[in-house]
Amino acid sequence: MVSVLKIRDISAAGVFTGLTVVILTVASLTPVSKLAFCAVASLVIEFVFLEYGKKTACISFTAVSLISVLLLPQKSIGIIFISVFGGYVTIRNLLVFKKKAISYFVKLLYLNLSVYLLYILGLLVVEGLAEKVKITDLPSWQIVVGIFVIQLVFIAYDYALTLGGRVLTEYYGKIKGEK
């Protein structure tokens, strides 16, 4: 049986797409906390996955991706959101594994690949970045510690995303009058 999106789901995708784009616009206009705003925007996408399902969330994420790359004043925020934050939420909800070890392996693999590709993209696009940011000049222990810290922060982000999605879903259910 072919699943058709309901008008309720389409309108919800539009509303949450707008909310996510507003959050990303604030992120691109503020001088600080850009990554925190991207994380909050990804929480909106997580909520859409939990409350409205995969199709609606994928439509919302695709719309946010297009709008953010085309209309945001700072395109890098859109690219970071698409590749790291929103992309992670999408991958996390589409690829579900029964074993937690496999799940975390895939999640960390996605994180490391996206961060590496963003680094390579930055080297290719930003003129003079290769001279300013030379990771090879750092002592190897600093690189290892940096990578380890990124993994820990990412695991904490994943946990916060799970809790935040649950809290938003419960609160939304109370607003709608459900138990």
SELO-489581 format. One record per residue: residue in three letters; z, y, x of N, C-alpha, C, O in turn. Coordinates in steps of 0.2 Angstrom, whole numbers, padded with zeros to 4 digits, always signed. Atoms other than C-alpha are relative to their C-alpha. Layout:
REM residues N
ALAZYXZYXZYXZYX/...
REM end
This chain:
REM residues 179
MET+0000-0006+0004+0000+0000+0000+0000+0006+0004+0004+0007+0009/VAL+0001-0006-0004-0005+0017+0007+0005+0005-0002+0006+0006-0008/SER-0005-0005+0002+0009+0029+0008-0003+0007+0000-0006+0009+0005/VAL+0003-0006+0001+0005+0046+0002+0006+0005+0000+0011+0004-0002/LEU-0005-0005+0000+0015+0062+0006+0001+0003-0006-0004+0005-0010/LYS-0002-0004+0006+0024+0070-0008+0000+0007+0001+0000+0009+0007/ILE+0000-0007+0000+0023+0088-0012+0006+0003+0003+0006+0008+0007/ARG-0006-0001-0002+0041+0089-0008+0000-0001+0008+0003+0004+0012/ASP+0000+0001-0008+0038+0082+0010-0004+0005+0003-0003+0007+0009/ILE+0005-0005-0003+0023+0093+0013+0003+0007+0001+0003+0011+0006/SER-0003-0007+0000+0033+0109+0008+0006+0000+0005+0007+0005+0009/ALA-0006+0000-0005+0048+0103+0019-0003+0000+0007+0000+0004+0011/ALA+0003+0000-0007+0037+0100+0034-0002+0008+0001-0001+0010+0007/GLY+0002-0007-0002+0030+0118+0032+0007+0005+0001+0006+0009+0005/VAL-0006-0004-0001+0048+0126+0030+0003-0002+0007+0005+0003+0010/PHE-0003+0002-0006+0055+0116+0045-0005+0002+0006-0002+0003+0011/THR+0005-0002-0005+0039+0120+0055+0001+0007+0001+0002+0010+0007/GLY-0001-0007-0001+0042+0138+0052+0007+0002+0003+0007+0006+0007/LEU-0006-0001-0003+0060+0137+0056+0000-0002+0008+0003+0002+0012/THR+0001+0002-0007+0056+0128+0072-0004+0005+0004-0002+0007+0010/VAL+0004-0005-0004+0043+0141+0077+0004+0006+0001+0004+0010+0006/VAL-0005-0006-0001+0056+0155+0074+0005-0001+0005+0006+0004+0009/ILE-0005+0001-0005+0068+0147+0085-0003+0000+0007+0000+0003+0012/LEU+0004-0001-0007+0055+0145+0099-0002+0007+0001-0003+0009+0007/THR+0001-0007-0001+0050+0163+0096+0006+0004+0003+0005+0008+0008/VAL-0007-0003-0003+0068+0168+0099+0001-0002+0007+0003+0002+0012/ALA-0001+0003-0007+0068+0157+0115-0005+0004+0004-0003+0005+0010/SER+0005-0004-0004+0052+0166+0121+0002+0007+0001-0001+0010+0006/LEU-0001-0007+0000+0059+0183+0118+0007+0002+0004+0008+0007+0006/THR-0007-0001-0003+0077+0181+0125+0000-0001+0007-0004-0005+0010/PRO+0000+0001-0007+0080+0182+0143+0004-0006+0003+0003-0008+0009/VAL-0004+0006-0002+0093+0168+0144+0000-0006-0006-0003-0004-0011/SER-0001+0006+0004+0096+0151+0136-0006-0003-0003-0006-0005-0009/LYS+0007+0002+0003+0078+0147+0133+0000-0008-0001-0002-0010-0006/LEU+0000+0007+0001+0081+0128+0136+0005-0002-0006+0004-0007-0010/ALA-0005+0001+0006+0096+0129+0123-0004+0001-0006-0003-0003-0011/PHE+0003-0001+0006+0085+0136+0110-0006-0005-0001-0007-0007-0007/CYS+0004+0005+0000+0072+0123+0114+0003-0007-0003+0001-0010-0007/ALA-0003+0005+0003+0085+0110+0111+0002+0000-0007+0002-0005-0011/VAL-0001-0001+0007+0090+0117+0095-0006-0001-0005-0006-0004-0010/ALA+0006+0002+0004+0072+0117+0089-0001-0007+0000-0004-0009-0005/SER+0001+0007+0001+0071+0099+0093+0005-0003-0005+0003-0008-0007/LEU-0004+0003+0005+0086+0096+0082-0003+0001-0007-0002-0004-0011/VAL+0004-0001+0006+0076+0103+0068-0005-0006-0001-0005-0009-0007/ILE+0005+0006+0001+0062+0090+0071+0004-0007-0001+0002-0011-0005/GLU-0004+0006+0001+0076+0076+0073+0002+0000-0008+0002-0006-0010/PHE-0002+0000+0007+0082+0081+0056-0005-0001-0005-0004-0005-0010/VAL+0006+0002+0004+0065+0080+0048-0002-0007+0001-0003-0010-0004/PHE+0001+0007+0000+0063+0063+0055+0005-0004-0004+0003-0009-0007/LEU-0006+0004+0003+0080+0057+0048-0001+0001-0008+0000-0003-0011/GLU+0000-0002+0007+0078+0066+0031-0007-0002-0004-0007-0004-0010/TYR+0007+0001+0004+0059+0065+0027-0004-0005+0003-0010-0007+0000/GLY+0004+0006-0003+0052+0051+0038-0005+0002+0005-0005+0008+0007/LYS+0004+0000-0006+0040+0048+0052-0006+0005-0002-0008+0009+0003/LYS+0006-0003+0002+0024+0055+0043+0001+0008+0000-0002+0012+0003/THR-0002-0007+0001+0032+0072+0038+0002+0003+0007+0000+0008+0009/ALA-0002-0003-0006+0040+0074+0055-0005+0001+0005-0006+0005+0009/CYS+0006+0000-0005+0024+0070+0065-0004+0006-0002-0007+0009+0002/ILE+0004-0006+0002+0015+0083+0054+0003+0006+0002+0000+0011+0005/SER-0004-0006-0002+0029+0096+0057-0001+0001+0008-0002+0006+0010/PHE+0000+0000-0007+0029+0092+0076-0007+0002+0003-0008+0006+0007/THR+0007-0002-0001+0010+0093+0077-0001+0008-0001-0004+0011+0003/ALA+0001-0007+0002+0010+0110+0068+0004+0005+0005+0001+0010+0007/VAL-0004-0004-0005+0024+0117+0079-0003+0000+0007-0004+0005+0010/SER+0003+0001-0006+0015+0111+0094-0006+0005+0001-0007+0009+0005/LEU+0006-0004+0001-0001+0120+0089+0002+0007+0000-0001+0012+0004/ILE-0002-0007+0000+0007+0136+0084+0004+0003+0006+0002+0008+0008/SER-0003-0002-0006+0018+0137+0099-0004+0001+0006-0003+0006+0009/VAL+0005-0001-0005+0004+0135+0111-0005+0006-0001-0007+0010+0003/LEU+0005-0006+0002-0007+0148+0101+0003+0006-0001+0001+0011+0001/LEU-0003-0007+0003+0005+0161+0095+0007+0002+0004+0008+0008+0004/LEU-0006-0002-0003+0021+0161+0106-0001+0005+0005-0006+0004+0009/PRO+0001-0005-0005+0023+0176+0117+0000-0003+0007-0003-0001+0012/GLN-0001+0003-0007+0028+0165+0132-0002-0008-0001+0002-0012-0004/LYS+0003+0007+0001+0017+0149+0132+0004-0005+0003+0004-0011+0001/SER-0004+0005-0004+0028+0140+0144+0006-0003-0004+0007-0009-0004/ILE-0006+0003+0004+0042+0138+0131-0004-0005-0005-0001-0010-0006/GLY+0003+0004+0004+0029+0130+0120-0002-0007+0003-0001-0012+0001/ILE+0001+0006-0004+0024+0118+0134+0006-0004+0001+0006-0010+0001/ILE-0007+0003-0001+0042+0114+0138+0002-0004-0006+0004-0009-0006/PHE-0003+0003+0006+0046+0111+0120-0005-0006-0002-0002-0012-0004/ILE+0005+0005+0002+0030+0100+0117+0002-0006+0005+0002-0012+0002/SER+0000+0006-0005+0032+0089+0133+0007-0003+0001+0008-0009+0001/VAL-0007+0002-0002+0051+0088+0135+0004-0001-0007+0006-0007-0009/PHE-0005+0000+0006+0061+0092+0119-0003-0003-0006+0000-0008-0009/GLY+0003+0002+0006+0050+0090+0104-0003-0007+0001-0003-0011-0003/GLY+0003+0006-0001+0040+0076+0112+0005-0006+0001+0003-0011-0001/TYR-0005+0005-0001+0056+0067+0117+0002-0003-0007+0003-0009-0008/VAL-0002+0002+0006+0062+0067+0099-0005-0004-0004-0003-0009-0007/THR+0006+0004+0003+0045+0061+0093+0000-0007+0003+0000-0012-0001/ILE+0000+0006-0003+0045+0047+0105+0006-0004-0002+0005-0010-0003/ARG-0007+0003+0001+0063+0043+0102+0000-0004-0007+0003-0009-0008/ASN+0000+0003+0007+0060+0040+0083-0006-0004-0001-0006-0008-0006/LEU+0006+0004+0002+0043+0032+0084+0001-0007+0004-0001-0012+0002/LEU-0001+0006-0004+0048+0019+0098+0007-0002+0000+0011+0001+0003/VAL-0006+0003+0001+0063+0010+0092+0001-0007+0003-0003-0011+0001/PHE-0001+0006-0003+0070-0004+0102+0007-0003-0002+0011+0001-0003/LYS-0007+0002+0002+0084-0016+0097+0005+0000+0006+0011+0000+0005/LYS-0004+0000-0006+0091-0017+0115+0001+0007+0002-0004+0010+0004/LYS-0002-0007-0002+0100-0001+0120-0003+0001+0007-0005+0006+0009/ALA+0003+0000-0007+0095-0005+0139-0007+0002+0000-0009+0006+0004/ILE+0007-0001+0000+0077-0005+0135-0001+0007-0003-0006+0011+0000/SER+0001-0006+0003+0078+0010+0124+0002+0006+0005-0002+0010+0005/TYR-0002-0005-0005+0087+0020+0137-0005+0000+0006-0006+0006+0009/PHE+0005+0001-0005+0075+0014+0150-0006+0004-0002-0009+0008+0002/VAL+0006-0003+0002+0060+0020+0140+0001+0008-0001-0003+0012+0001/LYS-0002-0007+0001+0069+0037+0136+0000+0003+0007-0003+0009+0008/LEU+0000-0003-0006+0073+0040+0154-0007+0000+0004-0008+0005+0008/LEU+0006+0000-0003+0056+0035+0160-0004+0006-0003-0008+0010+0000/TYR+0003-0006+0003+0049+0048+0147+0002+0006+0003-0002+0011+0005/LEU-0002-0006-0003+0060+0061+0154-0002+0002+0007-0005+0007+0008/ASN+0002+0000-0007+0056+0058+0172-0007+0002+0000-0009+0006+0004/LEU+0008-0002-0001+0037+0058+0169-0001+0007-0003-0005+0010+0000/SER+0002-0006+0003+0037+0073+0158+0003+0006+0005-0001+0011+0006/VAL-0003-0005-0005+0048+0083+0171-0005+0000+0006-0007+0006+0008/TYR+0004+0000-0006+0037+0077+0185-0007+0003-0002-0010+0007+0002/LEU+0006-0002+0002+0021+0081+0176+0000+0008-0001-0005+0012+0000/LEU-0001-0008+0000+0028+0099+0172+0000+0003+0006-0003+0008+0007/TYR-0001-0002-0007+0032+0101+0190-0007+0000+0003-0009+0006+0006/ILE+0007+0000-0003+0014+0096+0195-0004+0005-0004-0008+0009+0000/LEU+0003-0005+0004+0007+0107+0181+0001+0007+0003-0003+0012+0004/GLY-0002-0007-0002+0017+0122+0187-0003+0001+0007-0005+0007+0009/LEU+0003-0001-0006+0011+0119+0205-0008+0002+0000-0010+0006+0004/LEU+0007-0001+0001-0007+0119+0199-0002+0007-0003-0007+0010-0002/VAL+0001-0006+0004-0006+0134+0187+0003+0006+0003-0001+0011+0003/VAL-0003-0006-0003+0006+0146+0195-0001+0001+0007+0000-0003+0011/GLU+0002-0002-0007-0001+0154+0210+0006+0002+0005+0011+0006+0003/GLY-0005-0002-0005+0011+0154+0225+0006-0004-0001+0011-0004+0002/LEU-0006+0004+0002+0023+0142+0217+0002-0006+0005+0008-0007+0007/ALA-0001+0006-0005+0020+0128+0230+0004+0003+0006+0008-0001+0009/GLU-0003-0003-0006+0026+0140+0244+0008+0002-0002+0012+0001+0002/LYS-0007-0002+0002+0042+0146+0234+0004-0006-0001+0010-0006+0000/VAL-0004+0005+0002+0047+0129+0228-0002-0006+0004-0007-0010+0002/LYS+0002+0006-0004+0046+0116+0241+0006-0005+0000+0011-0005+0004/ILE-0005+0005+0001+0056+0101+0236+0001-0004+0007+0006-0007+0008/THR-0001+0004-0006+0052+0092+0252+0004+0003+0006+0006+0000+0010/ASP-0005-0003-0005+0062+0105+0262+0007-0001-0001+0011+0000+0003/LEU-0007+0001+0002+0078+0101+0253+0002-0007+0004-0002-0012+0005/PRO-0003+0006-0003+0090+0088+0261-0001-0006-0006+0000-0004-0012/SER+0001+0005+0005+0087+0071+0252+0006-0001-0004+0005-0003-0010/TRP-0006+0001+0004+0105+0070+0246+0000+0005-0006+0002+0003-0011/GLN+0000-0005+0005+0102+0086+0236-0005-0002-0005-0004-0001-0011/ILE+0005+0003+0005+0086+0078+0228+0003-0005-0004+0002-0005-0010/VAL-0002+0005+0004+0095+0063+0223+0006+0002-0005+0006+0000-0010/VAL-0005-0002+0005+0110+0072+0216-0003+0004-0006-0001+0003-0011/GLY+0004-0004+0005+0098+0084+0207-0003-0005-0006-0002-0004-0012/ILE+0003+0005+0005+0089+0069+0199+0005-0003-0004+0005-0005-0010/PHE-0006+0003+0003+0106+0061+0195+0002+0004-0006+0004+0002-0011/VAL-0003-0004+0005+0112+0076+0186-0005+0001-0006-0002+0002-0012/ILE+0005-0001+0005+0096+0078+0176+0001-0006-0005+0000-0005-0011/GLN+0000+0006+0004+0098+0060+0170+0007+0000-0004+0007-0001-0010/LEU-0007+0000+0004+0117+0063+0165-0001+0006-0006+0001+0004-0011/VAL+0001-0005+0005+0112+0079+0156-0004-0002-0006-0003-0001-0012/PHE+0005+0003+0005+0098+0070+0147+0004-0005-0005+0003-0005-0011/ILE-0004+0005+0004+0110+0056+0141+0005+0004-0005+0005+0002-0010/ALA-0004-0004+0004+0122+0070+0135-0004+0003-0006-0002+0004-0012/TYR+0005-0003+0005+0107+0078+0126-0001-0005-0006-0002-0003-0012/ASP+0002+0005+0004+0102+0062+0118+0006-0001-0005+0005-0002-0011/TYR-0006+0001+0004+0120+0059+0112+0001+0006-0005+0003+0005-0011/ALA-0001-0006+0004+0121+0077+0105-0005+0000-0005-0004+0002-0011/LEU+0005+0000+0005+0105+0075+0096+0001-0005-0005+0000-0004-0011/THR-0002+0005+0005+0111+0059+0088+0005+0003-0005+0005+0002-0011/LEU-0006-0002+0004+0127+0067+0082-0002+0006-0004-0001+0007-0010/GLY+0003-0006+0004+0118+0084+0077-0004-0002-0006-0004+0000-0011/GLY+0005+0003+0005+0105+0074+0067+0004-0003-0006+0003-0002-0012/ARG-0004+0003+0005+0119+0064+0058+0004+0006-0004+0004+0005-0010/VAL-0004-0005+0003+0129+0080+0054-0004+0004-0005-0003+0005-0010/LEU+0005-0003+0005+0114+0089+0047-0002-0004-0006-0003-0001-0011/THR+0002+0004+0005+0109+0075+0037+0005-0001-0005+0004+0000-0011/GLU-0005+0000+0005+0126+0073+0029+0001+0006-0003+0002+0007-0009/TYR-0001-0006+0003+0128+0091+0026-0006+0002-0005-0004+0004-0010/TYR+0006-0001+0005+0110+0092+0018+0001-0004-0006+0000-0002-0012/GLY-0001+0005+0006+0115+0077+0007+0005+0003-0005+0005+0003-0011/LYS-0005-0003+0004+0131+0087+0001-0003+0006-0004-0001+0007-0009/ILE+0003-0006+0004+0120+0102-0003-0004-0002-0005-0004+0001-0011/LYS+0004+0002+0006+0108+0092-0013+0004-0004-0005+0001-0005-0011/GLY-0004+0003+0005+0122+0084-0022+0001-0007+0001+0004-0011-0004/GLU+0000+0007-0001+0121+0067-0015+0007-0002+0004+0010+0003+0006/LYS-0006+0001-0003+0136+0058-0008+0000-0001+0007+0005-0002+0011/
REM end
